[in-house]
Amino acid sequence: MEPSIADDEAAPQGGIAYVICSMSDIPSQRARGFQLMQVAEDGTEQPFNIVVVRWGRQVFGYLNVCPHDKVNLDWERNQFLDPNGIRLMCGKHGALFELGTGVCLDGPCKGKSLTPVALSVIDNDICVTGVTLAEEEDDDEDEAEITSCSDEGGGV
């Protein structure tokens, strides 16, 4: 699916919502990582790696960073959930995080939390809100298109 920008009434406070995938791209009770680029306040572009968890019609987003050692959570590409499929798990240390809150329930960072990422579901698309994602000018037309909004494969 080609990522795009959606201006919609469902976007928080009239902000921009960046479509990253369709709800159907992440099966229910699964998680998927996305490697995006964010525009910082100084105008530079920085990696913005996130994990999106879908549970029925609910979606939860977090930075893909363990608060204990600042490593990615996925122990293999897009492997974010514990063996029971009910908690996010750090592949390096085994820390377990509650899906809906990001709070660490067990492991070396117990009591700390994952950094939440604001998401909205607009017209059945999962959108990132509250940040500015990097855009690239199209050479043929002067329209902006997100090209750095790529994912790294399917769900777990």
C-alpha positions as CSV (number, residue, x, y, z in Angstrom):
1,M,0.0,0.0,0.0
2,E,1.3,3.4,-0.9
3,P,1.6,5.6,2.2
4,S,-0.1,9.0,2.0
5,I,-1.2,11.9,4.1
6,A,-4.8,12.0,5.3
7,D,-6.5,15.2,6.4
8,D,-9.6,13.9,8.2
9,E,-12.0,15.0,10.9
10,A,-10.8,12.0,12.9
11,A,-7.3,13.3,13.0
12,P,-6.6,14.8,16.5
13,Q,-7.3,18.6,16.6
14,G,-7.3,18.9,12.9
15,G,-3.6,17.7,12.7
16,I,-2.0,15.7,9.9
17,A,-2.4,11.9,10.0
18,Y,0.1,9.9,8.1
19,V,-1.3,6.6,6.7
20,I,1.2,3.8,7.4
21,C,-1.0,0.8,6.5
22,S,-4.5,-0.6,6.3
23,M,-6.0,-2.3,9.3
24,S,-6.1,-5.5,7.3
25,D,-2.3,-5.3,6.9
26,I,-1.9,-6.3,10.6
27,P,-3.9,-9.3,11.7
28,S,-5.7,-9.0,15.0
29,Q,-3.6,-9.9,18.0
30,R,-0.4,-9.3,16.0
31,A,2.3,-6.6,15.9
32,R,4.3,-5.1,13.1
33,G,7.3,-2.8,13.0
34,F,7.7,0.3,10.8
35,Q,10.9,2.2,9.9
36,L,9.9,5.8,9.4
37,M,11.7,9.1,9.2
38,Q,10.7,12.0,11.5
39,V,11.5,15.7,11.0
40,A,13.0,17.0,14.2
41,E,12.4,20.6,15.5
42,D,15.7,21.7,13.9
43,G,14.5,20.4,10.5
44,T,16.8,17.4,10.4
45,E,15.5,13.9,9.7
46,Q,15.8,11.2,12.3
47,P,14.8,7.5,12.4
48,F,11.3,7.0,13.9
49,N,11.1,3.2,14.3
50,I,7.7,2.1,15.8
51,V,5.8,-1.0,16.6
52,V,2.0,-1.1,16.0
53,V,-0.1,-3.7,17.9
54,R,-3.6,-4.5,16.6
55,W,-6.1,-6.0,19.0
56,G,-9.5,-6.2,17.2
57,R,-10.4,-2.6,16.3
58,Q,-7.9,-1.2,18.7
59,V,-4.3,-0.2,17.8
60,F,-1.5,0.7,20.1
61,G,1.8,2.3,19.0
62,Y,5.2,2.6,20.7
63,L,8.7,3.5,19.8
64,N,10.6,0.3,19.0
65,V,13.0,0.9,21.9
66,C,13.4,-1.0,25.1
67,P,13.6,1.4,28.1
68,H,16.3,-0.8,29.7
69,D,19.1,-0.9,27.2
70,K,17.7,1.2,24.2
71,V,17.7,-1.8,21.9
72,N,15.0,-2.7,19.4
73,L,12.2,-4.9,20.9
74,D,11.9,-7.4,18.1
75,W,14.2,-10.4,18.5
76,E,13.7,-11.3,14.9
77,R,12.2,-9.1,12.3
78,N,8.6,-8.3,13.4
79,Q,8.7,-10.7,16.3
80,F,7.4,-8.5,19.1
81,L,5.1,-10.6,21.2
82,D,5.8,-13.1,23.9
83,P,5.2,-16.9,23.2
84,N,1.6,-16.5,24.5
85,G,0.9,-13.6,22.2
86,I,-0.4,-11.4,25.0
87,R,2.5,-9.0,25.8
88,L,5.2,-7.2,24.0
89,M,8.6,-8.7,24.7
90,C,12.1,-7.4,24.5
91,G,14.0,-10.0,22.5
92,K,17.3,-9.1,24.2
93,H,16.4,-9.2,27.9
94,G,12.9,-10.8,27.9
95,A,11.2,-7.8,29.5
96,L,7.4,-8.1,29.2
97,F,5.2,-5.0,28.4
98,E,1.5,-4.6,28.7
99,L,0.0,-4.1,25.2
100,G,-2.4,-1.3,26.1
101,T,-0.2,0.8,28.3
102,G,3.4,-0.2,27.5
103,V,4.2,-0.6,31.2
104,C,7.0,-3.2,31.9
105,L,5.5,-5.9,34.0
106,D,8.6,-8.1,34.3
107,G,12.2,-7.9,33.5
108,P,15.2,-5.5,34.1
109,C,13.1,-2.4,33.4
110,K,10.1,-3.3,35.6
111,G,7.9,-0.3,36.3
112,K,9.3,1.7,33.3
113,S,7.2,2.2,30.1
114,L,7.6,2.1,26.4
115,T,7.3,5.5,24.7
116,P,3.8,5.8,23.2
117,V,3.2,6.8,19.6
118,A,-0.1,8.5,18.8
119,L,-2.2,6.5,16.3
120,S,-5.6,7.0,14.8
121,V,-7.8,4.7,12.6
122,I,-9.2,6.8,9.8
123,D,-11.3,5.1,7.0
124,N,-9.8,1.7,8.1
125,D,-6.2,3.0,7.7
126,I,-3.8,3.1,10.7
127,C,-2.3,6.6,10.9
128,V,0.5,8.1,12.9
129,T,-0.4,11.5,14.4
130,G,1.3,14.1,16.5
131,V,4.6,14.0,14.6
132,T,5.9,15.3,11.3
133,L,7.2,12.6,9.0
134,A,9.8,13.2,6.4
135,E,8.4,13.9,2.9
136,E,10.2,14.0,-0.5
137,E,9.3,16.2,-3.3
138,D,8.1,14.4,-6.5
139,D,10.3,15.5,-9.4
140,D,7.4,15.3,-12.0
141,E,4.9,17.2,-10.0
142,D,5.2,19.5,-7.0
143,E,3.2,17.3,-4.8
144,A,4.6,15.9,-1.6
145,E,4.7,12.2,-1.1
146,I,6.0,10.2,1.9
147,T,8.7,7.9,0.6
148,S,10.5,7.2,3.8
149,C,7.4,5.6,5.3
150,S,8.4,2.0,4.6
151,D,7.7,-1.1,6.6
152,E,10.0,-4.1,6.9
153,G,7.7,-7.0,6.2
154,G,4.5,-8.7,7.4
155,G,3.1,-9.3,10.8
156,V,4.1,-11.9,13.4
